C-alpha cells in the first residue's frame, strides 16, 4: 500500500505491503549481489545526515503502531549491536497522517530523557501485546508515568520546542527519502531499502550492510 492510499481503515496495511514478498524466492535473492533499482534505490538528491564526519549514517524509519516494525525490532536490535564503529545508527519515527504525531513526540521525549534504551520495546509491547491505545497526548503521558518515568519531566519534554523541532525534521527526512512505508532503512543519505525492495526485512539488513561497505570504500 502506498502512502497516498494509507487510510484510517488500513492503519497496518502499509507495513504489510512493505514487507510483502515478490515472486523471486528469498533463498535465490539472498545469494545475489544487491542491485540499484531492484534491491535498493539510489536517491536523486542526497539527504543531509546528522552523523559526524567519518561516520556512515543508517536510519531506521518506523512507527510504533506498525505490527511489522514491532516484529522487526528484535532482529534490528541484534544487528545494531554488531555494527562497526564507523556506522552511526539512529531511528526516525514517521508521520503519514496527523494522528501519527503523538507517537513521534513519545519517541523524541524518551530520547530527550535518555530513556529510549529501556522504554522503546515497552512501547511496542504496550501497543501490540497489551493492546493499549496510545494515539493521543493524555493516554501516552499517563502510560509513561505508569512505567515509573517522572510524569512532570516527561510532560515537559513531550511538549517542548526541542521535541517539536525533531518531529518536524523527522517528517522532512522521510519526505526527502521518499519513504514508501515502514519499516525501512536509509543509508548515508544516499540510499533507501525496505522489505518490498529487498524481499524481506532480514535481507534489507543484508542490503544495508552492502551499501555501508560500498560507502566505506568510496570514502577511502
Secondary structure, DSSP 8 states (H G I E B T S, - for coil): --GGG--GGGTTHHHHHHT---SS-HHHHHTS---BTTTBEE-SS-----S-TT-EEEEEEE-TT-HHHHHHHHHHHHHHHT--TTEEEEEEE--SSGGGHHHHHHHHHHHHTT-HHHHHHHHHHHHHTS-----SHHHHHHHHHHTT--HHHHHHHHTSHHHHHHHHHHHHHHHHTT--SSSEEEETTTEEEEHHHHSSHHHHHHHHHHHHHHHHHHH-
